[in-house]
């Protein structure tokens, strides 16, 4: 295919340049179009060892794992073992949250599309045994409910760990084994690992972190998050070509390249359907399906783009599929500024291969309107961060974020960001981070006219002493 030959040449030249420009130690990319795959790699897997990245190197895919977990769940629905609209406790009778009523009525569908409503950034380490997911889900008994199930979208890692436990119970085997038996095997994957013990058998990338803005990125102190978070994306690693085999199956209505039926056609289509609309968050999709992020861009020929992103300890991954054009792209990276690399590569490839223009992300107005920030000011807290919004005597709005828990151990100090008014109840960072101006959407009412949540993908609730 002449067009893919041209793309291959462009990647061979441009990928190493982009990594150098944006301090990304290493990356691998795979491109699928019209039945063919090309792949490239550049840089190193670890700056400590200098081992070169190759197209067969395995990188963690992070939260893209959630689409694999969702696929395992929908396989159960195909087999008549699960009704995704029945209360979850029909299958997990011991499931408990701090809000017992919410736990009783919550459905699998709500977990799949991140509308379950409980605190989601819980990274409790419950060991490395095959019972770690079971033990993790038991710890959620004290996890607070942020809003009623089904009320709105809030990205929920813990919810996908619960889905992983659902798969374990209905399959009667550990989550990792379910991945290998029900996805790796029928897809014919050859370079995919469910944990560090199998990743070490390949050329495995190490994540890189930056403790301070003016310091170099260095290898992360640990390779992965806890195994108990595997269904949400803490460990799964693979090369781009194997990630594309999964994407191709979804684009082929559930069949693998050799014709093996992996997922029912109705379930494949259901996973793509818009379940909930997201606030205007920039890089994230416009909607969410059953596991898939949906990018409903008006300019897309042949239907919406679907995909997912992933981030672990210093590794970031990006997957996009243009359903009507039979095109998929997977980019895996291990540090630096991966967003800038994603922007240029995906912008170029989607334009060339599918005629898709990625919409520009929001930017602050040239002359921001001064607003009274009393509705937004206050403290918002979750398990991994504390966010304080304030307005100074000059009318400038500030957001101070302090990491908590395991995130504080990994990324160190907090950061201060100036916000300006964008539109409605949306403020936006005045300075970019990784080339993006991040919006902050304020939602709800605490009863006194102040916002109840600050939303940047997760709905972080105003702290109890503030919500009075």
N, C-alpha and C positions, 0 to 999 in steps of 0.2 A: 504494500500500500504506500504509494509515493508520499502521501501526506504524513504518515507515521515516520517515514524515513527522514523527512524534513524536521519533524518534531524531535526525533532522536538526536539529530545533529545539533539542534538548538539546545537541548538539555545537556548534551555532553560538554558544550562550551559554557553555557550560562549557569548551570548548577554550581560548579566550583566557585565561580565568581560571586554568586549570591551568598554562599556560605561564608566566604571571606569578608564580604561587605557587612554581614550582620552577625558575625561572631558565633556562627553555628558550627560546632565541631565536626559534625557529620550528618549525612542524610542519605536516604534511599527513596526512590520514587518509581512507581509503576503506572503505566498508562494502558488502558484497554480501549480499543475502538474497532468495531466491525469484525469481531472475532479474533483479533490479534493483540498481543501484549508486548510492550517494550519496557525495559527497566534500566535504571542508571543509579549510580551511587557516587558519592564524593566525600572527602574529608576523612576523619578518623572516628573510631568507635569510642576511644577514650584518649584524652590528652595526656594521661599518665603513662599509657602504654604505646601510643602512636600506631596502634593496629588500624590499618586502612579499612574503611567501610566498603563493602561490595554489595551488589544487588541481591546476594544471598544472605546478607547479614540480617539478624532479627532485632527489631526494635519493639519496645512496648507500644501497644496501640491504645492504652489508657481506656477512656470511656467509650471508645468505639466498641469495646467489649459488650456494652449494654445492648447493642443491636444483635449480638450473638446470643446473649441471655434471652432477649425478647424472642428470637427465633426458636430457641429451645422451648420456651413457653408456648408459642403458637403451634409447635409440633404436637404438644400435648393436647391442645384444642382440636387439632386435626384428627387425633386418635380417639376423641370422645372422652378423654380422661379429665378434661377441664372445661368449665364454662367461665370465660373471663369476666362475665357480668354477675356471677354469683359472689356472695360475700367470701372473702379470702379465708375466713375461719372455717368454712365448710371443708377446706382441704388442710388448713393449718390450725387445728382447734386450740393449740396452745399459744397462738399469736397474741401478744399483749403490747399495748402502748400506755402511756400515762393517761390518755383519754380512752377509757375502756369502750365507750359507746362508739367512738370513731373507729376503733379497731374492729368492732363487731360488724360494721356496715361497709367497710372499705372493700373495694373490688380489685381484681387483678388488672382490669382495664385502667383503673386510676393509677395504679403503680406503674404500668407501662408508659403512660403519657405524663407522668410527673405531676399529677393532681391529687395525690393522696393526702398531702397537707401536713405531714409531720416533719420534724427537724431532720434534714437529710445528710449533713456533713458530719457523720459519726464514723470515726476510723479506729474503733476499739480493736486491739490486737488480742485475739482469743486463741493464739497458738498456731501451730502448723499441722495439727492432726486433721484427719478426714472429717472430724466433727466440728471444725472451727466455724463454719457458717452457721450451723445449728446453735452453737454457743453464742455467736455474735447476735443472732436474732433474739435470743433470750435476753440479752442486755438491753434491748429496746423498750423494756417494760417501764422505764423511767423517761423515755423520750417524749418531749412535749409536742402537742398538736399546735401548729401555727394557724391553721384555718380548717374549716370543715372539708371533708373529702369531696373532691369534685369542684370546689369553689374557683380555683385558679391554678395556674402553672407555677411550680417552684421546683427547680432541678433537685433531684433527690437520689443521692448515692445509696443511702441506707435502704431506700425502697427497692433498689435492684438487688441488694443482698437478700432481702425478703423473697424476691422472685427466684433468686438462686436456690434458696431453701425450699421453695415450692417445687422446683424442678427435682431437687434431691429426694423429696418425700415421694413424689409421684413416680419417679424412676427407681427409687430404692438403691441409689448409689451416689457417691460424692459428686459435687458439681464439676470438678475437673474431669472426672471420668465421663460424665455426660457430654461435655464438650468434645472429648476425643471420640467417643462412640457415635454420637449423633450428628456431629458436624465435621470434625477433622477427617474421619474415615470416609464418609460418603462424598466429601468434596475432594478427596485424594491429596490432602495437604502434606507437604514434605518438610517444610521449614516453619513449624509452629510449635510453641511451647506454652504450657500452662503454668509453669513455675520456674524458679531459678535453677532447679536441679536439672531440668531438661533444656533450658535456654543455654546453659553452659556447654552443651554439646554442639552448639553452632557458634558462629562469630556474633557475639551478643554486644549490643550497644549499651553504654553506661550513660546515665543522665548527667547533666552538668548544671550547676547552680551558681548564682552570683549573690554574694552576701550583701554587697553594697554597690550602688550604681556605677562607681568609678573603678570597680575591681574586675579582674578577669573571671570568666566562668571556669569553675573547677569541678572535677568529678564529684558527684553526690556521695555523701557518706554511706548510703545504703542503696541497694539496687532497686528495691521495690517496697511498696506499702504492704500492709498485713495481708496474709492469705485469706483471712476472714472477709476481706472486701473484694475477693476475686470476681464475683458476679457483676460488680460495679465497674471493674477495670483496674485492679491493683497489680496484675501480674501478666496477663496474656501478651505474648510477644510473637512476632512473625515477620517474614519478609513481605515487601509490597505485593509480590506476585501471588502469594497465598491469601492476602487480604482481598485482592482483586477476584480470586476464585469465589470467595463468599459473595462479593458484590455482583459478579456475573450471574450467580445462582438466583439472586433476587431480581435481576433484570430479565432473567429467562423464566420468570414466573414459577420459580421453585425447583428447577432442575439443574443438576450439576453439568459440567462440560461433557461428561460421558453419557448423559441421559438419565442418570440416577435421580429419582424423585426425592428431594430433601425436605420440601415444604409444600403444602397444598397451595394451589393457585389462589384460592379465595383468601387464605391467610396472608399470602404475599401482598395481595392488593389491600387487605385490611390494614396491614402495617403501615402502608403509605398514606392512608386517608387522614385528613386533618382532624385531630381530636380536640385540640385546644389552641387558641390564638395567644401568641406571646406578646408581652410589652415590647416597644421598639428598643431593641438592645444592641443594635449594631451588627457584630459578627455572627450572632446566633440566628437561627432560622426565624421565619415568620410564624410558623406553626409547629406543632409536634404531633406525630402519629403514634403508633404502637411501637415505640422504640426508636423510630427514625425521626430525625430532624427534617422538616420540610421547608424548603426555600421557595416560596411561591412568588417568584419574580415575574413581573408582567412581560419582560423581554424574552422569556425562555420559550423557544420553539419546541414543540413536541412534548409539552407537559412540564411539571415542576422538576426542580433539582431536589434530590434527597441525599442525605448523608449523615455524618456525625463527626465530631472532633474528639480528641482525647488528650489528656495531660496527666502525667504521673510525676515522679521525682526527677525533674529536669529532662523529661522526654515529652514530645508533642507529636500528635498524629492528626491527619486530615483525610477525609474520604468524601468524595462527591460523585454522584451518578446522575446523568441526564437521561431520564427514562426513554424519552422519545427519540433519542439519537444513538443509543447503544454505546455510550461513552462512560467510562469510569476512570477516576484518578485517585491514587493513594500516595500520600507523602508522609514519611516518617523521619523525625528529627531527634537530636539529643542535646539541645541546649541553645543558648544565645537568643536571638530574636526570630523565632520561627514564623511569626505572623507576617513579617515583611517578605520572607521567602515564599510563604503561601500566597500572599497577595499577587506577586509578580508571576509565579509559575501557573497558578490556577487561572488567573486573569488571562494569560496568554493562551494556555491550552484549551480552556473552555471556549474562548473566542474562535480559535483556529479549528477545533474539532467539532464543535456543536453550535456555533453561532450565538453563544451565550455571553452576555455582558453582565459581570457581577456588579450590582449597584454599589455606588460609593457609600461608605459608612458615614455616620453623622459627624459633623464638625461644628465647633462652636461658632456662633455668629460673629461677624467682624466687629459689630458694636453691640455687645450683649445688653439686654434690657435689665436694669436693676430691679430686683423683686424683694418683697418682704419674705424672709425665709423662716418665719416663725412656725409655719405649717411643717417644715422639714427638720428644723433644729431638734436635736436630742441625741440619745444614745440608743443604738440598735446592736443587739448581741446575738451571736450564735456560737456553736461549739468551736469554730475555728477562727473567729475574729470578733473584735469590738469596733464598731464604727460610730464616730461622733461627728455630727454635723452642727456647725455653728456659724454665726454671722457676726463679723467684727464691727467696730464703730464706723468704719468707712463703707459699710454695706457689702463687703466682700464675703462670699460664702466659702467655708472650708470643710473638707472631709478628712478626718484623721482616722486611719485604720491601723489597728494594732493586732497582729496575729496572736492566736491562742493555741494551746495544745500542741499536737504534733507539727502543725504548720509553723508555729513559733520556733520550734527546735530546728526546722529545716531552712527557713528563709530569714530568720533573725529579726531585725528591727522593723518597725512599722513605717508608714509613709503618710505624708500630708499632701493633699491635692486641692487646688482651688477649683470650685465649680461655678458655672454660670448658667443662666436660664436658657434652655433650648426651646421648649414649647410645653404648654399645659403644665403638668406636674413632673416634667422631666428636666433635670439639670444635667450638665455635661462637663467633663473635665476640660479645663482651659489648656492644659499641656498634654501631649500625647504620651501614651505608654505602649511600647512596642509598635509605634507608628499608628496607634488608634486613640481616638478621643472617646473614652468610655462613658456611656450614658448611665445615669442613675434615675430610676423611675420611682416616684413616691406614690403609694397606693393606700386606700382605706382611710378610716377615720377612727381615732381612739376615743371619740365621744366628746372631744373638746375642739374639734376642727383640725387637729394635728394628724399627719400621716401615721398610719399604724405600721407600715412596712417601707423599707427601702429595698428596691428590687434591681438586681444587676444580673439576673439569671436565677438567683436564689431570692426568695422573699425572706428578708431578715427582719424580725419583728422588733418594734420598740421595746426596750426593757421594761419589766413590770413596774418599776418605780416611776418610769416616764409615762406609762400608759394609764394615766389617772385623770 
